[in-house]
């Protein structure tokens, strides 16, 4: 019988569910709308029903566990804590509630960026690497840090929030309530904010100026314009790369990673981003780390990456248990 794990990615709009075998092949998928639930119990009931349906549709599998990637996920406690983009507020004991529904060997939860990092280690470009950093560049900027082969969680499971390192004192307002956090400059949202600022502070020619009159600018529009060598879009990417490269040079000093992986919407810019990030990172790097750290695009397939990342939690936990025995 095929051994498989269930990966769950909890987003503000939808919750994606996938059944994944140990080779990283997605056998079946499902989805429920996260934003339709304000009560935890109702959400868990709908989620449990969707999990059973996905498992039944795959057929002939031995489910080894459930892995969950969630905003503000606490790996130690199995809880989602005060996630600003979810309707159910406060502390949600999701692992405990799912254990009441399923008798699987493993049920584990972590934050979404940590899940992506573990996915990169199990299925992606970080196979065989003991030291690397995962940076997720979406609406916000998430990160997962792996050192000596282990995810760094800290004493409270919230270690590694590179997106909330302050890079500009009294800088841009962040959703966390502070100012100048890295994610306000280097996320998809931050890239767009940079474009609007450049429109107001420079005379750089750009097709984006006309597009802004017709509606909101998106990070994809900025990328498309940059590919065409649009001067304002090119400058927006350069500034983003500089901010990220400088911050990563500082991050390298903490764990000396072999590689830094970029994942998410902004990372789809590929070499347009990585080459510049690498250049600025090297410019700011302490001498002993220079030319030792690769900057790579994640090898996880975009469509299934979140599910793969979450499901990989199960294999990682089973690996730990086998080593412990």
C-alpha positions as CSV (number, residue, x, y, z in Angstrom):
1,X,0.0,0.0,0.0
2,X,1.3,3.5,-0.9
3,X,2.3,5.6,2.1
4,X,1.1,9.2,1.9
5,X,0.7,12.3,3.9
6,X,-1.9,15.0,4.0
7,X,-0.7,18.6,3.4
8,X,-2.9,21.5,4.4
9,X,-2.2,25.1,3.5
10,X,-4.4,27.5,5.4
11,X,-4.8,30.9,3.6
12,X,-7.0,33.8,4.4
13,X,-9.3,33.0,1.5
14,X,-9.0,29.3,0.9
15,X,-7.6,26.2,2.6
16,X,-5.9,23.8,0.2
17,X,-5.7,20.1,0.9
18,X,-3.5,17.6,-0.8
19,X,-2.6,13.9,-0.4
20,X,1.1,13.5,-1.3
21,X,3.2,10.4,-1.5
22,X,6.8,10.2,-0.2
23,X,8.2,11.0,-3.7
24,X,6.4,14.3,-3.7
25,X,3.6,13.3,-6.1
26,X,0.2,14.9,-5.4
27,X,-2.4,12.1,-5.5
28,X,-5.6,14.0,-4.8
29,X,-6.5,17.6,-3.8
30,X,-9.4,19.4,-2.2
31,X,-10.3,22.9,-1.0
32,X,-12.6,24.7,1.4
33,X,-13.2,28.4,1.8
34,X,-11.4,29.6,4.9
35,X,-13.1,33.0,4.9
36,X,-16.6,31.6,5.3
37,X,-15.9,30.4,8.8
38,X,-15.8,32.5,12.0
39,X,-16.2,29.6,14.4
40,X,-13.3,27.2,14.8
41,X,-15.5,24.1,15.4
42,X,-17.4,24.6,12.2
43,X,-14.2,25.1,10.3
44,X,-12.7,21.9,11.7
45,X,-15.8,20.0,10.8
46,X,-15.7,21.2,7.2
47,X,-11.9,20.6,7.0
48,X,-12.2,17.0,8.4
49,X,-14.9,16.2,5.9
50,X,-12.8,17.5,3.0
51,X,-9.8,15.5,4.3
52,X,-11.9,12.3,4.3
53,X,-13.1,13.0,0.8
54,X,-9.6,13.5,-0.6
55,X,-8.3,10.3,1.0
56,X,-11.3,8.3,-0.3
57,X,-10.8,9.7,-3.8
58,X,-7.2,8.6,-3.8
59,X,-8.0,5.1,-2.6
60,X,-5.4,2.4,-1.6
61,X,-3.2,4.6,0.5
62,X,-1.9,4.4,4.1
63,X,-2.1,7.9,5.5
64,X,0.9,8.6,7.8
65,X,-0.2,11.9,9.1
66,X,-1.3,15.5,8.5
67,X,1.0,18.5,8.1
68,X,-0.4,22.0,8.3
69,X,1.1,25.3,7.2
70,X,-0.7,28.3,8.7
71,X,-0.2,32.0,9.4
72,X,1.1,32.4,12.9
73,X,1.4,28.7,13.4
74,X,3.0,27.6,16.6
75,X,4.9,24.3,16.0
76,X,5.4,23.6,19.7
77,X,1.7,24.1,20.7
78,X,0.0,23.0,17.5
79,X,-1.9,26.3,17.6
80,X,-2.7,29.2,15.3
81,X,-2.2,32.3,17.3
82,X,-3.7,35.7,16.6
83,X,-3.5,35.4,12.8
84,X,-4.6,38.8,11.5
85,X,-5.9,37.5,8.1
86,X,-8.2,34.7,9.5
87,X,-11.7,35.2,10.7
88,X,-11.3,32.9,13.8
89,X,-9.4,35.0,16.3
90,X,-7.3,34.4,19.3
91,X,-5.5,31.0,19.9
92,X,-6.9,28.1,17.8
93,X,-5.8,24.6,19.0
94,X,-6.0,23.1,15.6
95,X,-3.8,20.1,16.1
96,X,-5.7,19.0,19.2
97,X,-9.0,19.3,17.3
98,X,-7.8,17.3,14.3
99,X,-6.4,14.6,16.6
100,X,-9.9,14.2,17.9
101,X,-11.0,13.5,14.3
102,X,-8.2,11.4,13.0
103,X,-6.0,8.6,14.5
104,X,-2.9,9.2,12.3
105,X,0.6,8.7,13.7
106,X,1.5,12.4,13.1
107,X,-0.4,15.6,13.2
108,X,1.8,18.7,13.1
109,X,1.5,22.4,12.4
110,X,3.9,25.2,11.7
111,X,3.9,28.6,10.0
112,X,3.6,28.6,6.3
113,X,7.2,29.8,5.6
114,X,8.7,27.1,7.8
115,X,6.5,24.6,6.0
116,X,7.9,25.9,2.7
117,X,11.5,25.5,4.0
118,X,10.9,21.9,5.1
119,X,9.3,21.2,1.7
120,X,12.4,22.6,0.0
121,X,14.6,20.3,2.2
122,X,12.4,17.2,1.5
123,X,11.3,17.7,-2.1
124,X,13.2,20.7,-3.5
125,X,16.6,22.3,-4.1
126,X,17.8,22.0,-0.5
127,X,17.9,18.2,-0.5
128,X,21.1,17.2,1.3
129,X,21.6,20.7,2.7
130,X,21.9,21.1,6.5
131,X,22.1,24.9,6.4
132,X,19.9,27.2,4.3
133,X,17.3,30.0,4.5
134,X,14.0,30.1,2.8
135,X,12.5,33.5,1.9
136,X,8.8,33.6,0.8
137,X,8.0,36.7,-1.2
138,X,4.2,37.0,-1.4
139,X,1.8,39.6,0.0
140,X,4.2,39.6,3.0
141,X,7.7,38.3,3.5
142,X,8.1,35.1,5.4
143,X,11.2,33.1,6.2
144,X,12.3,29.7,7.5
145,X,15.8,29.1,8.8
146,X,17.4,25.6,8.8
147,X,20.7,25.2,10.6
148,X,22.6,21.9,11.3
149,X,19.8,20.1,9.6
150,X,17.1,21.4,11.9
151,X,14.4,24.0,11.6
152,X,15.1,26.9,13.9
153,X,12.0,27.5,16.1
154,X,13.4,29.3,19.1
155,X,12.0,29.0,22.6
156,X,8.4,29.9,21.6
157,X,8.3,28.5,17.9
158,X,8.3,32.0,16.4
159,X,12.0,32.3,15.5
160,X,13.2,33.5,12.1
161,X,10.9,36.4,11.2
162,X,13.3,38.0,8.8
163,X,10.4,39.9,7.2
164,X,10.0,41.9,10.5
165,X,13.6,43.0,10.9
166,X,13.5,46.8,10.8
167,X,15.6,48.0,7.9
168,X,14.4,51.6,7.8
169,X,13.9,53.4,11.2
170,X,10.6,55.3,11.0
171,X,10.1,53.8,7.5
172,X,6.9,52.4,5.9
173,X,4.0,51.3,8.1
174,X,3.8,47.6,8.5
175,X,0.8,45.4,9.2
176,X,2.5,44.3,12.4
177,X,2.0,47.8,13.9
178,X,5.7,48.9,13.6
179,X,7.5,50.9,10.9
180,X,10.2,50.0,8.5
181,X,10.0,46.2,8.4
182,X,11.7,44.4,5.5
183,X,8.4,43.1,4.2
184,X,7.1,46.6,3.6
185,X,9.9,47.0,1.0
186,X,10.5,43.5,-0.4
187,X,7.2,41.7,-0.6
188,X,4.8,41.9,-3.6
189,X,3.0,44.7,-1.7
190,X,6.3,46.4,-1.0
191,X,7.4,46.3,-4.6
192,X,4.1,48.0,-5.7
193,X,4.5,50.7,-2.9
194,X,8.0,51.4,-4.3
195,X,6.5,52.0,-7.8
196,X,4.0,54.5,-6.5
197,X,6.7,56.3,-4.5
198,X,8.9,56.5,-7.6
199,X,6.0,57.9,-9.5
200,X,5.7,60.7,-7.0
201,X,9.4,61.4,-6.5
202,X,11.0,60.9,-9.9
203,X,10.5,61.7,-13.5
204,X,11.4,58.2,-14.7
205,X,9.3,57.4,-17.9
206,X,7.0,54.4,-17.4
207,X,4.0,52.8,-19.0
208,X,3.0,52.1,-15.4
209,X,2.0,55.7,-14.9
210,X,-0.8,55.4,-17.4
211,X,-1.8,52.0,-16.0
212,X,-2.1,53.5,-12.5
213,X,-4.7,56.0,-13.8
214,X,-6.8,53.0,-15.0
215,X,-6.6,50.9,-11.8
216,X,-4.4,49.4,-9.2
217,X,-0.8,48.4,-10.1
218,X,0.1,44.7,-9.4
219,X,3.5,43.2,-8.9
220,X,3.0,41.2,-12.1
221,X,2.5,44.4,-14.0
222,X,5.8,45.7,-12.6
223,X,7.6,42.5,-13.6
224,X,6.1,42.7,-17.1
225,X,7.2,46.3,-17.5
226,X,10.7,45.6,-16.2
227,X,11.1,42.8,-18.8
228,X,10.5,45.5,-21.4
229,X,13.2,47.6,-19.7
230,X,10.6,50.1,-18.4
231,X,12.9,52.6,-16.5
232,X,10.7,53.0,-13.5
233,X,9.9,49.3,-13.1
234,X,13.6,48.5,-13.5
235,X,14.5,50.9,-10.7
236,X,11.7,49.5,-8.5
237,X,13.3,46.0,-8.8
238,X,16.8,47.4,-8.2
239,X,15.7,49.1,-5.0
240,X,13.9,45.9,-3.9
241,X,16.9,43.8,-4.6
242,X,19.2,46.3,-2.7
243,X,17.0,46.2,0.4
244,X,16.7,42.4,0.4
245,X,20.4,41.9,-0.4
246,X,21.5,44.1,2.5
247,X,19.1,42.3,4.9
248,X,20.3,38.9,3.8
249,X,23.9,39.8,4.3
250,X,23.0,40.4,7.9
251,X,21.0,37.1,8.1
252,X,24.0,35.2,6.8
253,X,26.0,36.2,9.8
254,X,23.7,34.4,12.2
255,X,23.7,30.8,10.6
256,X,26.2,30.9,7.7
257,X,23.8,29.1,5.3
258,X,25.0,27.3,2.2
259,X,22.1,28.8,0.1
260,X,19.2,31.2,0.3
261,X,16.1,30.2,-1.6
262,X,13.6,32.7,-2.9
263,X,10.0,31.6,-3.3
264,X,6.7,33.2,-4.2
265,X,5.2,35.7,-6.6
266,X,8.1,38.2,-6.6
267,X,10.6,35.4,-6.9
268,X,9.0,34.5,-10.2
269,X,11.1,37.4,-11.6
270,X,13.9,34.8,-11.5
271,X,17.4,36.0,-12.5
272,X,16.1,39.6,-12.8
273,X,15.9,39.5,-9.0
274,X,18.4,36.9,-7.9
275,X,21.4,38.4,-9.7
276,X,20.8,41.8,-8.2
277,X,20.1,40.4,-4.7
278,X,23.3,38.4,-4.9
279,X,25.3,41.5,-5.9
280,X,24.0,43.7,-3.1
281,X,24.3,40.9,-0.6
282,X,27.9,40.4,-1.5
283,X,28.6,44.1,-1.3
284,X,27.3,44.2,2.3
285,X,28.7,40.8,3.4
286,X,31.3,40.3,6.1
287,X,34.5,39.2,4.4
288,X,34.6,35.7,5.8
289,X,31.2,34.9,4.2
290,X,31.8,36.4,0.8
291,X,31.2,34.2,-2.3
292,X,30.1,31.3,-0.2
293,X,26.3,31.7,-0.2
294,X,24.2,30.9,-3.3
295,X,21.0,32.8,-4.0
296,X,18.6,30.4,-5.7
297,X,15.0,30.3,-6.9
298,X,13.0,27.6,-5.1
299,X,12.7,24.2,-6.9
300,X,9.2,23.5,-5.5
301,X,6.6,23.5,-8.2
302,X,4.5,26.7,-7.8
303,X,1.0,25.2,-8.1
304,X,1.5,22.5,-5.4
305,X,4.3,24.1,-3.4
306,X,2.2,25.0,-0.3
307,X,0.7,21.5,-0.1
308,X,4.1,19.9,-0.6
309,X,5.6,22.0,2.1
310,X,2.9,21.2,4.6
311,X,2.9,17.5,3.8
312,X,6.7,17.3,4.2
313,X,6.2,18.1,7.9
314,X,4.9,14.5,8.3
315,X,8.0,12.9,6.7
316,X,10.3,15.1,8.8
317,X,8.6,14.1,12.0
318,X,8.6,10.4,11.1
319,X,12.4,10.8,10.3
320,X,12.9,12.3,13.8
321,X,11.1,9.5,15.5
322,X,13.0,6.8,13.7
323,X,16.3,8.5,14.7
324,X,15.2,8.8,18.3
325,X,14.3,5.1,18.4
